[in-house]
Amino acid sequence: MILGLSITAILQQFQVALRIGSKTQDITGAVIHAKEKLEELKINKELSESSESGSFEDRYEWETHIVPYTYAEEGDDESYENLKYETFQLRSVVKWSYGEREKQVELTTLKTIRKKKWK
């Protein structure tokens, strides 16, 4: 009887470990894909506001968004308009289904480029 209870407890722990390992693998795959899409956006020399979406071959779906970055203290100051550079916020979202739920990973970064009128 003691042996039976011990084996049951060990099998339950093994099942939990497998489930956690599967979740970790899903999250790691999503982060890698999100990073890949973010790197694709970062190598562009010219950016403009845009959104794209698609899917990878391994059940993950992706979205990318590029928006002009607004500085928190910007206000009505015209000094930001006269800068030679502009900053964009780059965002990459990767989604996947896990059972009945939809999960997602989102990565965001900023990129500053020279304005077209100053080139």
Secondary structure, DSSP 8 states (H G I E B T S, - for coil): -HHHHHHHHHHHHHHHHHHHHHHHHHHHHHHHHHHHHHHHHHT-SS--SEEEEEE-TTS-EEEEEEEE---TT-TT-GGGTT-SEEEEEEEEEEEEEETTEEEEEEEEEEEEEE-GGG-
